[in-house]
Amino acid sequence: MARTITAAAFVSLDGVMQAPGGPTEDTTGGFDQGGWVFKLWDEGVEDTLGALFSGEYDLLLGRRTYDIFAAHWPYAEGDEKPMSEAFDKAAKYVVTRGRQPLEWQSSHRLGSIADIAALKKSDGPRLIVQGSSTIYPGLIEAGLIDELILMIYPVILGSGKRLFGAGTPVDRLTMTGHTVTAKGTVIATYRPGGALPHYPAEGPIPSTSAREQDRQRRMKEGTW
């Protein structure tokens, strides 16, 4: 039976998804707000993650997210031990063009979006994407994401890596569910929604005034 791909991400109101889990998780670019998710953690988010990681699954990760996970989860103890054991058991499919060793058990290298598409056609449990912002443009363009869960925190971070960064194609999503947690995190679930419609014939007609024509000219010239 072919697999499905569920992508789930923590994101701020201004689209930042960098280093949600801890202060030192990812400080690249001078990002100093790591661990922002846990500043507003509540049961609604915990319940969402509990449902996401129930049953069997494998992980689909970009190389940097894999590095973060591989340096933490195999060594986790205490309350994190059940998740550590589940992640150890799951296959980890790592999208990377590099040849660095993937030493965490059950780790497998994927070199391209085409490799992900082939993996999705294979038999196995569902695939869950965590973090890994760099693989989103390719996944969206290839139509490989079956479900997208965004946990949108009521916080503005100002800088940091965006979930949908440069190269993300135009796409349309259909919301299939939403809830708001006690601390105001919006948990929204989407599925692919097809192509974005054309501008409607009944939409507002652009002005043809001389001032608007001058504005259009300056936009093209980059002087607006």
ZIHU-V51373 format. One record per run of one state. SS is the DSSP state (H for helix, E for strand, L for the rest). FROM is the first residue (numbers start at 0). LEN is the number of residues. Records with the same first field share a line. If there is no record, write none. Layout:
BEGIN
SS = FROM-LEN ; FROM-LEN
END
This chain:
BEGIN
L = 0-1 ; 2-2 ; 12-3 ; 16-11 ; 30-5 ; 39-3 ; 52-4 ; 75-2 ; 89-2 ; 95-11 ; 110-2 ; 121-1 ; 123-2 ; 130-2 ; 141-5 ; 153-8 ; 162-10 ; 180-5 ; 192-17 ; 221-3
E = 1-1 ; 4-8 ; 15-1 ; 56-6 ; 91-4 ; 106-4 ; 122-1 ; 125-5 ; 146-7 ; 161-1 ; 172-8 ; 185-7
H = 27-3 ; 35-4 ; 42-10 ; 62-13 ; 77-12 ; 112-9 ; 132-9 ; 209-12
END
